[in-house]
Each structure stands twice: as structure tokens, then as C-alpha cells.
Amino acid sequence: MAFTPPVETYAGKVCSPTIGVGGTTLTFGGENVLPFHAFEGLVPNRPVIAYEIQDVPPTEWPETVLKPYENVSHDPVTWAGYCQNVLKAKAIALRLIGTHPDRENRSPENAAKTVRDVLSAINIPLIILGSNHAEKDASVLVAAAEAAKDKNCIIGKAQESNYKTIVAAAMANNHKLIAMSELDINLSKQLNILIIQMGLERERLITDPMCAALGYGLEYTYSVMERIRLAALTQNDSTMQPPLLGDIGMYVWKVKETVASETDLPQWGSLQERGIAWEAVTATALLLAGTEIFIMRHPKAIEAVDKIIDELI
């Protein structure tokens, strides 16, 4: 007798936003099954990986991940063009870290100019990120959203303390929005509800429940993301159905395992291989938890995760 594998069915479906304009749009999400369970239902879109760039030279990045960009990271326009044309990036994530009050405290007007300049240099979708200073982001992301009007970007991150102005800017300028909460499914659900009540369609929302690197709370991040995805599918909870974001690079490339020298810890092996593996493994774990869009740094780590996605699909 032939074996017929059991098939689960789910009541819910993940939203499938499209970003970008013209012929270079990307659609992600849209599945009605657990991650990569295509034998049970629909997995219509490939997860998206965006290359992270910054508006100021990334002096805090360790040498391992800085080296691939050493000739371009002085300028975000040059850097974006390199990612698109040489590394064949499918999307760019521009982090406006220079606007942080403890960095260069750049103005919203300066941030808007940077956004316009980067958009003029690429024809792939753009994610626009603030500095994660809630008060400053409230003004910076409004200016950035206006500068990118009708370019169908993703802007973020909106938090409970600043979401109202950022949501309004996303709605007025035709963008998608990242909603970030701090590793708690209830906080994530609450913020999504507040944003949807303002009038932003849930199909334009992306959930960032925050991230953690391998060995530094990854299992907790995985659990939160998994619970969000299960609520979306098994309970048909519409507020949990936006796609999930994994902002990987900023958490991975500061942990000891990605920066400790081979001289200090020779038993840990090659620093370069170690750092690349740390980012790739972190991303892969969250891929299996249900993450649909990633922000990553090292080209070799992105290449590795792309291969894993190919195999899983």
C-alpha cells in the first residue's frame, strides 16, 4: 500500500506586500502553511534578503564585514550602486544611523537628501530605517517618507512611543511600514492593532518582533516568531498575519564570536569564516521560524542563506 503523508490545513494566510516600482518590484509572504511546507499548501513567494548600507561610514562594523565594502562604504550612493550592480542585490536597506543624537545628529532634511540620492542611483526596492532613536526617528522618517513619495518603499521602525507620526507618513506617501516591538507576542499584536486602527491596511504592515544573534537569545526570538506565525495560520488572527522581518546584521556583528581575534582565541578558528557562519546560521534559524524578509550585511552570509532558500524551495 502506498504511503500517503498526512497533510495539515490552516485557516489563515500571511499577507503578501509588494515593494518597489516599475519592473523591479518584489513580493514576499503570501503562504498559507508553515515555513516551506509547500507539500501542504501555497508558498508563492521567495523570502527577500536586503543588503544593509548606512548614511555614514560604518566605523563600528568589525573589519570582517567592513572589508567587502572598504572601497564604497564612504558614500551611501556609491555603496548602494555597488550592492545592486556588483553583488546583484534584490533590495537595499538604508539605515540613517547618522541622524542619531549620539552620532552625527544629522537633520531630517539631510536624511531626506540621502534618501533621494540613493533612490536616484538604484532601481531595486529600498527599505528606509531610522537610527532607532524613537524621538528623532519620528521626524527623520517623516522627512524620508516624503522624499521617497510614491516609490513604494518600506519605512521603519515605528514603535509604541512614536508610531502615530510615522504611520501617517507611510499612509500619505504610499509606503509599507515596519512595526517593532520588544520580543513579546502580546506587545507585537497590540502595536499592530493600534497601527491598523489608524487606517493603515494590514497588507502594508511588516512585523519586527526584534531579533537576537545565535547564542544570545536566538531561541527566544525563534519562539516569539513561531508563535506569531502559528497565531496567523492556525487561529486566523489577522493582526498576526503581516510578514515578519529579521534585522539580522545589527545584532550579529557585535557579539564576541564575530569580533574576537584569532590571536586571543585560536581554538575558535578563522575569524572571517566564524563571523559569516554566525550571520548565516542566525538568519537560517529565523527563516525556519517564518521570517519573510531579512536585513543582512556580509555578502558571503547572504549567498549562503540564498542557497539554503533554493534548497528549501
RAWOSUL-V253676 format. One record per pair of residues at least 24 apart in sequence whose ideal C-beta (glycine too) atoms are under 7 Angstrom apart, sorted by the first residue. I is the first residue (numbers start at 1). J is the second residue. Records with the same first field share a line. If there is no record, write none. Layout:
BEGIN
I=J / J
END
This chain:
BEGIN
7=40
8=40
10=233 / 234
11=234 / 236
12=232 / 233 / 235 / 236 / 237 / 241
13=241
14=232 / 241 / 243
15=202 / 203 / 241 / 242 / 243
16=45
17=176 / 203 / 204 / 243
19=125 / 152 / 153 / 154 / 176
20=124 / 125 / 152
21=151 / 152
24=123 / 124 / 125
25=125
26=90 / 91 / 125
28=243 / 292 / 293
29=243 / 292
32=233
34=233
35=287 / 288 / 290
36=312
46=309 / 313
47=287 / 291 / 292 / 293 / 294 / 309
48=90 / 91 / 292 / 293
49=90 / 294 / 296 / 302 / 305 / 306
50=91 / 92 / 93 / 127 / 294 / 295
51=83 / 87 / 89 / 92 / 93 / 296 / 302
52=93 / 95 / 249 / 295 / 296 / 297
53=79 / 80 / 83 / 92 / 94
54=95 / 97
55=94 / 96 / 97 / 98 / 114
56=97 / 98 / 103 / 104
61=253
62=253 / 258 / 259
64=258 / 271 / 272 / 275
65=253 / 275 / 297 / 298
68=298 / 299
76=114 / 118
77=117 / 118 / 121
80=118 / 121 / 122
81=121 / 122
84=122 / 124
87=299
89=124
90=124
91=124 / 125 / 127
92=122 / 124 / 126 / 127
93=127 / 129 / 295
94=118 / 126 / 127 / 128 / 129
95=129
96=129 / 130 / 131 / 140 / 144
97=131
99=130 / 131 / 136 / 140
100=131 / 133 / 136
101=133 / 136
103=131
108=139 / 140 / 142 / 143
109=143
111=140 / 143 / 144
112=143 / 144 / 146 / 147
115=144 / 147 / 148
116=147
119=148 / 151
125=153
126=151 / 153
127=153 / 154 / 295
128=153 / 155
129=156 / 157
130=157
132=157
134=159 / 161 / 162
135=162
137=162
138=162 / 165 / 166
141=166 / 169
142=166 / 169
145=169 / 170 / 173 / 175
146=173
148=173 / 175
149=173 / 174
150=174
154=178 / 206
156=180 / 208
157=208
158=195
160=191
163=191 / 194 / 195
164=198
167=195 / 198 / 200
170=200
171=199 / 200
176=204 / 206
177=204 / 205 / 206
178=206 / 208 / 245
179=205 / 207 / 208
180=208 / 210
181=209
182=210
183=209 / 210 / 220 / 221 / 224
185=224 / 227 / 228
188=228
189=239 / 240
192=239 / 242
193=239
196=239
202=238 / 241 / 242
205=242
206=242 / 243 / 245 / 293
207=242 / 244 / 245
208=245 / 247
211=246 / 247 / 248 / 251
212=251
213=251 / 252 / 255 / 278 / 282
214=278 / 281 / 282
215=255 / 257
216=255
218=282 / 285
221=286
222=285 / 286 / 289
225=286 / 289 / 290 / 291
226=289 / 290
229=290
243=292 / 293
244=290 / 291 / 292
245=291 / 293
246=283 / 286 / 291 / 294
247=295
248=279 / 282 / 283 / 294 / 295 / 296
249=279 / 295 / 296 / 297
252=278 / 279 / 282
253=297
276=300 / 301
280=304 / 305
284=308
END
